[in-house]
Amino acid sequence: MAVRTKSAKDRPSYRCTGCGWTTAKWLGRCPECQAWGTVEEYGAPAVRTTAAGRVSTAALPIGQVDGRQATARTTGVDELDRVLGGGLVPGAVVLLAGEPGVGKSTLLLDVAAKASDEQHRTLYVTGEESASQVRLRADRINALHDHLYLAAETDLSAVLGHLDAVKPSLLVLDSVQTVASPEIDGAPGGMAQVREVAGALIRVSKERGMSTILVGHVTKDGSIAGPRLLEHLVDVVLSFEGDRHARLRLVRGVKNRYGTTDEVGCFELHDEGITGLADPSGLFLTRRAEAVPGTCLTVTLEGKRPLVAEVQALTVDSQIPSPRRTTSGLETSRVSMMLAVLEQRGRITAIGKRDIYSATVGGVKLTEPAADLAIALALASAASDTPLPKNLVAIGEVGLAGEVRRVTGVQRRLAEAYRLGFTHALVPSDPGKIPPGMKVTEVADIGEALRVLPRGRPKASDRAADRAAEKALD
């Protein structure tokens, strides 16, 4: 007797209530979202096929497509336009992500006010604050405009209703994790909810030619919260970075369908709001009357923008068997590497047994290898208590063999340093075109670079004692 097998309609199916992942058998933990106890049985989906239907718009030769519809419109904030590639394109969806308190809402409220005019309305929807709270922030940063509309909603259907009533050219949603659809199971911020809310707003934006900016949360490791599909659906992904204890804020382009991702926008956060910085190098420098041991300047590239930054180092006698290694704004691994190179290739033996503190000025983070030479010189200057020559910048990557390697954009870095008044630079070999009037010294290894340290200079304590003695004699 033949045994009847279950057909596809008879076999049960299981679905995760959190992310919507489906499977043919029950599991205690969802492999997609790693949630426990969310896989439940539901009816087997019917097998369907899609037949050809009527097209909404006939296909045209690419040369006949009107490209004027993708012309960017300025946001009123130059630094944000720089990152976006000129401004907001009609129908574009932008995802702006950043840590709590970094200034996302402040920046976008300023953008919403400056982008509003008689022909272009802006709708600002907040799901994290009340309308009165947003109004108080608008008063503080002077972001009031007659064509800027404000709504506090957490329901997707209500947000779509506001779009029908206001008909804005720009929608700002703060944030996508706080809005939920009643037709989808799961709490707001879940994978299924985020996917549904983002998908609905993207469809509306494309249909109406409305620009949309979505605010996104980040996880503990700094990545964008929610399904990875969200980053694939949107047109532009921006990362808003900055230390909450510093004034500097950076907007980086992670993905941009309408421009490059090489540009970086610089902003300064203060009590009156947030303003763009066309020339932010002054935040990363400390102007002094005379040189101080343990400091060295370098030029880092943030995207295509060169920024002059200062590296500081301090070495003191250690009181514990294992000396401290503390960094701020620098990668600990690169500082440890420079210490090893100085001790082995630069013949500086006393530095390994001392407490070492290294940091940057102004909250800037130096992660590119081009800052290696400046870090090494700052550590060597601090160890010998000898200041480097004034108006000196150091650019180059240092290898484990002590060699100084070439880096990209040396000409742009030197031009920026010369514009700010620095007349001497240490660079790898073959730097290219040099600004007229700037002295450039090519170094092949760390030994040649250490020769810029003056020999036989008295220590800082001795110089202070000499000045005190001269003052007493006077």
N, C-alpha and C positions, 0 to 999 in steps of 0.2 A: 504494500500500500504506500503510495507516494505521500510524502509529508509536504504540506502546503507551507510555503515560505511567506513571510510577511512582505507585503508590498511597501513602497515608499510612503503611501498614504497611511498604512497601518502602523509603521514604526514611529515611536515617540521621538521628539526632539527636545533639546534642552537649550535654554538661553540664559545668559547672565543679565540680571536686572540692572546692573551698574553700567556696563559698557555695550551691551547688545550682542556680545559674541555668542555664536551658536555652535552646538556640537551634537553628535548622535548619541552620546552616552553621558551619564551624570558624573560630575566631578565635584569634589568638595571645595576646590579652589579654582578660580577663573584664571587660565593661563595668560589672558590678555591684560587684565587690570590688577591681577594678583589679590583680588578680594576673596574672602572666605564666606561660604554659605550663601552666595548670590546666584548660583546656577539652579534654575527651576525648570520643570517640565512644562511644555506648552504644545499646542497642536502642530503637527507636521506642516510645513509650508507647502503650498500647492506649487507644482512646477508650471511656470508660465513662460511664454515666449513673446517677444515684442515684435509686432508687425510694423512695416514701414508706414509712416503717416505723412501728413502735409508738413512742409517746411515753413518756418516762420519768415525766413529771408532767403532769397535765392543766392546761390554761390556766385561770386564775381571773380574775375581775374584780379590778382593781388594788386596790380597797378591801378585798378579802378576803385579800390577801397579808399574812402575818405579818411585820411589820417588826422584831419583837424579835430575830430571828436576826441582824440587822445591828447590834446594840448593841455599842458599843466597850468593850473591857476595858483598864484602865489597864496601862501597861508598868512602873509604879513610878518612872519618871523624868518629872517634871512638865514639863520643857522639851521633851522629845520628844512627850509627850502634847499639848502646845500645838500643835505643828506637824502632828501626825497628825489633829487635830480631836477629841481626847478619849481616844484610845488605839487599840489594834489591834482591828479588826473580824474576827470569825471568818471564815475563808476568804479574807481579804485577802492580797495579795502586794505587798510593799514592796521597792523597789529603792533601796538607799543607795549612792551613788557619791561618791568623793573621791580626792584625790591620795594617793600612798604616804606613810605616816608621819603622816597628819593625825589619826589616832586612831579610825578606824572600828572596828577590832577591839576596842579598849578600851571604847568606848561600848556596842557590842552585847553584849559579855560581861557588862557590868554590867546591861544590860537583861535578858539571859537569866536572870541570877540573881534579879533583883528580880521578874520576872514568874512565877517558879516557885512553886507551892504544892502542897498535897496533891491538889487537883482538877485542876491544870493542870501537866503536865510540859513541860519544854523540852529540845529536842535541839539541841545546838550542833555543827555539822559543819564542820571546818576542812580545807581542801585545800592551804593554803599553809604550815602549821606542823605540827609533831608534837603529839600529845596532851600530852606532858610540857611543852612550851613554853607551851601554853595554860594548863596547870595552874599554872605559875610566875606567869603574869600574873594568874590568878585569886587566888592567894595575896597578891600585891602590892596588888591593888585590893579585896580582901575580897569576892570574887564567888563564894563557895562556897555550894552549896545541895544538899540531899539529893535534890531532884527535878530537878536540872539534869544532863543526860546529855551526855557529850562523845564524839565520834568523829572520827577522822582518816581521811577517805576521798576518793578522786578518781574513783571509778567510780560512775556513775549508778545502776546496778543495786544496788550495795552501799548507797547512800544510801536507796533505796526499801526495801531489806530492813531497815535500821535503823528506818524509819518504821513498818513492820509490827510490829517487836519492841517499840519504846518507846511507840508511839501518843501522840505529843506533841500539845499544844495550840499550841505555838509551835516553828517550825523556823527556825534561823539558819544560813545557808550562806555561808561565807567562803572562797572567793568563787565566783561562778557561772562565771568564766573558767577555773577550775582543775579543774572536773568535766567528764568526757567520757562519752559513750555508746559502747560497743563496736560498736553497730549502725550508726553513722554514720561515714563516712570523714572524715578531717581531724584535725588536731591540736587538743588542748584550747585553748579560747579563740578558735577559728575561728568564723566566722559560722554555719555549719551546726551546729556543736556547741553553741554558746550558745543557738541557737534551739531545739534539741531538748531540752537540759537544762531550760531555762526553761519550755518547753511542758509537759514531763512533770511538773514540780513544781507548776505552776499547776493542772493537771488534778487532781492528788492533793489540793491544798489546797482546791479547790472541792468535791470529793467528800466530804472528811472534815470540812470546816469548820475547818481548821487554818490559823492565821496563819503567814505565811512572810516572812522578811526575807532578801533576797538582797543580797550585797555585790558591787558592780560596780567595775571599773577605769575609769580615765579616760585619754583620749589627751593628746597634748602641748598641745593648745589648750584642755583642760579639759572637753571634751564626753565623754559616756558612751561607752565602747568597746563595740564590737559592733554588730549590726544595729539600725536604728532601730525595727524591729518589736518589740524587747524592751521599749522604753518604752511602746509601745501596748498590749502584752499585760498588763503589771502594772497594779495599781490605784493605787499611790502611787509617785511618784519623788521622792526626797529628795537634796539636794546637801549634802555635808559640806565646809565651807570653813574655811580658816584658814592663817595663816603659821606654818610650823614653828618659827620663832624667837620667836613670841609665844604667850601663854597662851590667847588668845581663840579659840574655835571656834564657828562658826555652822552651823546646820542649816536649810536653806531648802526649802520645798515647791515643786517644779517642777510636779507633777501630783498631784491628790488627788481621787479619786472620792467620798470620804466627808466632805470638808470643803473649806475654802478654802485657797488658796496664799498668803495674805497674812501668815501668822504666821511668825515666825523664832524658833528656839530658840538660846539662848546658853549656852555651856559654857566651863568653865575647865579646861585640861589641866595637871596637875601630877604630881609623883612618885608620889602615892598613887592616881592614877587620873584620872577626869574627873567633874566635878560641875556641875550646872546652876546658872546665875546668874539669879536672879529680878530682880536690879537690877544690871546690868552697867555702868552709866554710870561708876562709879568707876574702871574700868580705863582710861578714855579721858581722864582729867583729871589735871592736875598741880597740887596744892595748893601755893600760895606765900604768903609773908607779904606781899609787895608785887608789883605788876604788873611784867611784863617786856616790853620792846618785841618786836614780831614774833609775838605770840600773840593768838588770838581764838577764842572759843567759838561753837559752833553746835549745833543740834539736828537730827539726821538721823532719818529714818524707815526702820527695817528691818522691812518688812512693815507691820504696824499698831503696832509698838513704837517709841516715841521714845527716842532715845539721845543724850545730851549728849556731844559730842566736841570735842577741841581741835585747832586748826590752828596750826602753827608755821611761821615763815618767817625766813630769815636772808639778808642781802645783804652782800657784801664786794666790795672793789675787785678787778676782774679782772686777771689777769696775762697773759692771752692775748687775741688779737684777737677771737675768738668767745667771748663769756661763756658760762659753764656754766649749764644749767638742769636741776637734779636734783630729782626728786620721789619721795616714798615714801608710799603710801596715798592719793595723789591722782592724778587723770588729768592727764598732761602737757599735753594739748591744752587743758583748761580753765584750767590755771595760765597757759599762754601767752596765752590769751584775756583773762584778767584783767589780765595785764601790759600788753597792748595797750590795754585800756579805761582803765587807770590813766594810761597815758602820754598818750593822746589826749583822753579825757574828763575825767580827774582832774588834768591838767596836772602830772603828776609825771614830769619829763623825765630825771632822772638814773638812774632805775631800770633802763633798758634796757641800760646799758653796764656793769652789775655782775653778778658771779656770784650766782645766786639758788638757794637751797636751801629746799624746802618739804616738810613731812611732817605726819603725824598722830601722835597719842599712843596707845599701846596696841595697835597693829597693826590698827586699824579702817580700812576702805577707804571713802572718801567718793566716791560716783559720781553722786549725784543733784544736779541744778542748785541745790537749795536751799542748798548750801554755798558758792555763788559769792560772796555778800556777805562771808562770814567769810574766805574766801581773799583777796579784794581788800583787806579791812581789815588782815589780817595782813601782807600784802606792803607796804602803805602804812606801817604802823607800823614794820616793819623798815627801810624805806628812810629814814624820818625819825628813826629811833632814838627814837621816842616811844611809850610804852606806852599802850594803851587803858585806859579806866576799868575798875576792878574790877567783878566781878559783871555783866558785859555779855555778852549773846549776840546774834549776828547771824544773821538768817534771811532768805533771799531769793535769787531768781535775777537775775543781772545780764546785760542784753542788750548787744549791740555798740554801741548808741546811748547806753549809760550808764544806761538806765532800770533800775529795780529792779522785777521782776515778781512777781506773787503766786504762791505755791506752795500745795500741798495740805496739810491737816492743821496749819494754823498754831495753832489753839487747843490741840491736843494737844501740840504742841511747846512752847508757852508754859507750859502746865500742868506739864510735866516739868521745865522749867528753873526754875520757881518752887518746885517741890517740893524741888529740890536747893539752893535758897538763892540763886538768881540773881534780882536785883531790877530789872534794866534790860535792855531788848531793843530792837534795831533790826529793824523788820519792814516789808514793803510796805504800801501803803495798804489800808484796810478789813480789819483782821486778825480781826474778829469779837469774841467775848466774851473779855475780858481778865481774868486772875486778879486778885482784889482785893489791893491792896498792891504790885502790880508796875507799874513805870513803863515804858511802851511808847512808842517814838518811831517815827512813820511817816515813811519816806523815799521820795521819788519817783525819785531818781537817785543816782548814785555821788557827785556833788558834795555833796549833803546828808548822805550817810553819812560822808564824810570830815571833816565838821565836828565829829565826836565826838573827833577827835584833838586833844589840848590844844595850844595855840599857845605858842611861846616857852619850852617846857620844855627844860632843859639836857640834853645828851647823857648817856648812861650812864657814859662815861668821866669826864665832869666831875663827875657826882654821886659816883662812887667816889672821886675825888680830894678832893672836899669832905669826905666821911666820914672819909677817912684823915687829913686835916688836923685835923678836929675831934677825932679820937681822939688825935693827937699832942699837941694842946693840953691835953687832959685829963690 
